[in-house]
Amino acid sequence: MSLESALDEFPKEIKFKDGSSSSLRPLEPTDAQAFNDFFLSLPGQELMFIKHRVTDPAVTREWCEQIDLGRNLPLLAFAGDKIIGICTLHQQLGGWRRHIGRVSVHVHPQF
């Protein structure tokens, strides 16, 4: 399955065991403020393990302006207009490591 055909399936509604639901979709340029607000809501202990300065609005705004879904595929989970979770597939684009990726997951502390 190609990335383009996989992205055609979004946005998706997902249901949780408790009956609540969330909308899931890739990061978009208009998400800059909600993206930054999400990272600001994370506890300091979790922020220590993120190598980028994600609480800096300039950093998250740049990520939203320069989206490269072939290199990094960030999927956002929403409750209304608030981001409650982020899962990103980080991929190598060439060379012998192109089949190796890294997944990062961050969830809002209330969920």
VEXDOKOL-666735 format. One record per residue: x, y, z of N, C-alpha, C in turn. Coordinates in nm, 2 decimals. Example, Ala and Ser with C-alpha at 12.3 -4.5 7.8 and 13.67 -1.06 7.14 Angstrom:
REM VEXDOKOL-666735
SITE     n_px     n_py     n_pz    ca_px    ca_py    ca_pz     c_px     c_py     c_pz
SITE     1.32    -0.57     0.78     1.23    -0.45     0.78     1.32    -0.33     0.78
SITE     1.28    -0.22     0.71     1.37    -0.11     0.71     1.29     0.00     0.79
This chain:
REM VEXDOKOL-666735
SITE     n_px     n_py     n_pz    ca_px    ca_py    ca_pz     c_px     c_py     c_pz
SITE     0.08    -0.12     0.00     0.00     0.00     0.00     0.09     0.12     0.00
SITE     0.06     0.22    -0.09     0.14     0.34    -0.09     0.09     0.44     0.02
SITE     0.18     0.53     0.05     0.15     0.63     0.15     0.03     0.71     0.11
SITE     0.02     0.75    -0.02    -0.09     0.83    -0.07    -0.23     0.76    -0.05
SITE    -0.23     0.63    -0.08    -0.36     0.56    -0.06    -0.39     0.54     0.09
SITE    -0.28     0.52     0.17    -0.31     0.51     0.31    -0.36     0.64     0.37
SITE    -0.31     0.75     0.32    -0.36     0.88     0.37    -0.50     0.91     0.33
SITE    -0.55     0.85     0.22    -0.69     0.87     0.18    -0.79     0.82     0.28
SITE    -0.75     0.74     0.38    -0.84     0.68     0.48    -0.86     0.78     0.59
SITE    -0.80     0.90     0.59    -0.81     0.99     0.70    -0.89     1.11     0.66
SITE    -0.96     1.18     0.75    -0.96     1.15     0.89    -1.05     1.02     0.93
SITE    -1.01     0.96     1.04    -1.08     0.84     1.09    -1.14     0.87     1.23
SITE    -1.25     0.81     1.26    -1.30     0.82     1.39    -1.26     0.69     1.46
SITE    -1.21     0.70     1.58    -1.17     0.58     1.65    -1.25     0.57     1.78
SITE    -1.29     0.46     1.83    -1.37     0.44     1.95    -1.28     0.37     2.05
SITE    -1.29     0.42     2.18    -1.22     0.36     2.29    -1.31     0.27     2.37
SITE    -1.25     0.18     2.45    -1.32     0.09     2.53    -1.43     0.15     2.62
SITE    -1.40     0.27     2.66    -1.49     0.34     2.75    -1.61     0.40     2.68
SITE    -1.61     0.39     2.55    -1.72     0.44     2.47    -1.69     0.58     2.41
SITE    -1.59     0.65     2.45    -1.55     0.78     2.40    -1.49     0.76     2.26
SITE    -1.48     0.86     2.18    -1.42     0.85     2.05    -1.32     0.97     2.03
SITE    -1.25     0.96     1.92    -1.15     1.06     1.88    -1.14     1.06     1.73
SITE    -1.10     1.17     1.68    -1.08     1.19     1.54    -0.93     1.18     1.52
SITE    -0.88     1.10     1.42    -0.74     1.08     1.39    -0.71     1.12     1.25
SITE    -0.60     1.20     1.24    -0.56     1.25     1.11    -0.42     1.30     1.11
SITE    -0.35     1.31     0.99    -0.22     1.36     0.99    -0.21     1.51     1.02
SITE    -0.09     1.55     1.06    -0.06     1.69     1.09    -0.09     1.78     0.97
SITE    -0.15     1.90     0.99    -0.17     1.99     0.89    -0.11     2.13     0.93
SITE    -0.08     2.22     0.83    -0.02     2.35     0.86    -0.11     2.43     0.96
SITE    -0.24     2.41     0.96    -0.32     2.49     1.05    -0.32     2.44     1.19
SITE    -0.25     2.34     1.22    -0.24     2.28     1.36    -0.14     2.34     1.45
SITE    -0.07     2.44     1.40     0.05     2.50     1.48     0.01     2.53     1.62
SITE    -0.09     2.60     1.65    -0.13     2.65     1.78    -0.17     2.53     1.87
SITE    -0.26     2.44     1.82    -0.30     2.32     1.90    -0.18     2.23     1.92
SITE    -0.09     2.22     1.82     0.03     2.13     1.83     0.12     2.18     1.95
SITE     0.14     2.32     1.95     0.22     2.37     2.06     0.15     2.36     2.19
SITE     0.02     2.38     2.20    -0.05     2.37     2.32    -0.05     2.23     2.38
SITE    -0.05     2.13     2.29    -0.04     1.99     2.33     0.10     1.97     2.41
SITE     0.21     2.01     2.35     0.34     1.99     2.41     0.35     2.07     2.54
SITE     0.29     2.19     2.54     0.30     2.26     2.67     0.22     2.19     2.78
SITE     0.13     2.11     2.75     0.05     2.03     2.85     0.12     1.91     2.90
SITE     0.23     1.87     2.84     0.30     1.75     2.89     0.38     1.78     3.01
SITE     0.39     1.68     3.10     0.47     1.69     3.22     0.61     1.71     3.19
SITE     0.69     1.78     3.28     0.83     1.80     3.26     0.91     1.67     3.24
SITE     0.87     1.57     3.32     0.94     1.44     3.31     0.94     1.38     3.17
SITE     0.83     1.40     3.10     0.82     1.35     2.96     0.89     1.44     2.87
SITE     0.89     1.57     2.89     0.96     1.66     2.80     1.11     1.64     2.80
SITE     1.16     1.59     2.91     1.31     1.56     2.92     1.35     1.46     2.82
SITE     1.26     1.37     2.77     1.30     1.26     2.68     1.27     1.30     2.53
SITE     1.23     1.42     2.50     1.21     1.47     2.37     1.33     1.56     2.33
SITE     1.40     1.52     2.22     1.52     1.59     2.19     1.51     1.73     2.14
SITE     1.39     1.77     2.09     1.37     1.90     2.04     1.30     1.99     2.14
SITE     1.31     2.12     2.12     1.25     2.22     2.21     1.10     2.24     2.17
SITE     1.02     2.14     2.20     0.88     2.13     2.15     0.79     2.24     2.22
SITE     0.84     2.30     2.33     0.75     2.40     2.40     0.78     2.54     2.34
SITE     0.87     2.54     2.24     0.90     2.67     2.17     0.81     2.68     2.05
SITE     0.72     2.78     2.05     0.62     2.79     1.94     0.69     2.80     1.80
SITE     0.81     2.85     1.79     0.88     2.86     1.66     0.91     2.72     1.61
SITE     0.95     2.63     1.70     0.98     2.49     1.66     0.86     2.42     1.61
SITE     0.75     2.42     1.68     0.63     2.35     1.64     0.57     2.42     1.51
SITE     0.58     2.55     1.50     0.53     2.62     1.38     0.61     2.58     1.26
SITE     0.74     2.57     1.27     0.82     2.52     1.16     0.78     2.38     1.12
SITE     0.76     2.29     1.22     0.72     2.16     1.18     0.59     2.16     1.10
SITE     0.50     2.24     1.14     0.37     2.25     1.07     0.38     2.31     0.93
SITE     0.48     2.40     0.92     0.49     2.47     0.79     0.58     2.38     0.69
SITE     0.66     2.29     0.74     0.75     2.21     0.65     0.72     2.06     0.67
SITE     0.59     2.02     0.65     0.55     1.88     0.67     0.61     1.80     0.55
SITE     0.68     1.69     0.58     0.73     1.60     0.49     0.68     1.46     0.53
SITE     0.56     1.42     0.48     0.50     1.29     0.53     0.58     1.17     0.49
SITE     0.67     1.18     0.39     0.76     1.07     0.35     0.87     1.05     0.45
SITE     0.91     1.15     0.53     1.02     1.14     0.62     0.96     1.12     0.77
SITE     0.86     1.20     0.80     0.80     1.19     0.93     0.65     1.20     0.91
SITE     0.58     1.10     0.96     0.43     1.09     0.95     0.37     1.11     1.09
SITE     0.33     1.23     1.12     0.27     1.26     1.25     0.12     1.24     1.24
SITE     0.06     1.15     1.32    -0.08     1.14     1.33    -0.13     1.20     1.46
SITE    -0.23     1.28     1.45    -0.29     1.35     1.57    -0.42     1.29     1.61
SITE    -0.44     1.27     1.74    -0.57     1.23     1.79    -0.64     1.35     1.85
SITE    -0.76     1.38     1.82    -0.83     1.50     1.87    -0.95     1.46     1.95
SITE    -0.98     1.54     2.05    -1.11     1.54     2.12    -1.16     1.68     2.10
SITE    -1.26     1.69     2.01    -1.30     1.82     1.97    -1.19     1.89     1.89
SITE    -1.15     2.01     1.93    -1.04     2.08     1.86    -0.91     2.07     1.93
SITE    -0.90     1.99     2.04    -0.79     1.98     2.12    -0.71     1.85     2.09
SITE    -0.58     1.86     2.07    -0.50     1.74     2.04    -0.48     1.66     2.18
SITE    -0.51     1.53     2.18    -0.49     1.45     2.30    -0.39     1.35     2.28
SITE    -0.33     1.33     2.16    -0.23     1.23     2.14    -0.16     1.26     2.01
SITE    -0.03     1.22     2.00     0.05     1.23     1.88     0.13     1.10     1.87
SITE     0.13     1.05     1.75     0.21     0.93     1.72     0.28     0.96     1.59
SITE     0.41     0.95     1.59     0.49     0.99     1.47     0.58     0.87     1.43
SITE     0.57     0.84     1.30     0.66     0.74     1.24     0.78     0.82     1.18
SITE     0.90     0.81     1.23     1.02     0.87     1.17     1.09     0.77     1.09
SITE     1.11     0.81     0.96     1.17     0.72     0.86     1.30     0.76     0.81
SITE     1.39     0.67     0.77     1.51     0.70     0.70     1.48     0.69     0.55
SITE     1.52     0.79     0.47     1.48     0.79     0.33     1.57     0.72     0.23
SITE     1.70     0.69     0.27     1.78     0.62     0.17     1.89     0.53     0.24
SITE     1.96     0.47     0.16     2.07     0.38     0.21     2.02     0.25     0.27
SITE     2.11     0.18     0.34     2.07     0.05     0.39     1.97     0.06     0.50
SITE     1.96     0.17     0.57     1.87     0.18     0.68     1.73     0.23     0.64
SITE     1.69     0.24     0.52     1.56     0.29     0.47     1.44     0.21     0.52
SITE     1.47     0.09     0.56     1.36     0.00     0.61     1.34     0.01     0.76
SITE     1.43     0.09     0.82     1.42     0.11     0.97     1.36     0.24     1.00
SITE     1.26     0.24     1.10     1.20     0.36     1.14     1.19     0.36     1.29
SITE     1.15     0.47     1.34     1.13     0.49     1.49     0.99     0.55     1.51
SITE     0.92     0.51     1.61     0.79     0.56     1.64     0.80     0.63     1.78
SITE     0.74     0.75     1.78     0.73     0.82     1.91     0.58     0.84     1.93
SITE     0.54     0.82     2.06     0.40     0.84     2.10     0.40     0.93     2.22
SITE     0.31     1.03     2.22     0.29     1.12     2.33     0.14     1.13     2.35
SITE     0.10     1.12     2.48    -0.05     1.12     2.51    -0.07     1.23     2.62
SITE    -0.18     1.31     2.60    -0.21     1.41     2.70    -0.23     1.34     2.83
SITE    -0.18     1.41     2.94    -0.18     1.34     3.07    -0.32     1.31     3.12
SITE    -0.43     1.37     3.07    -0.56     1.34     3.12    -0.63     1.22     3.05
SITE    -0.55     1.16     2.95    -0.61     1.05     2.88    -0.53     0.93     2.89
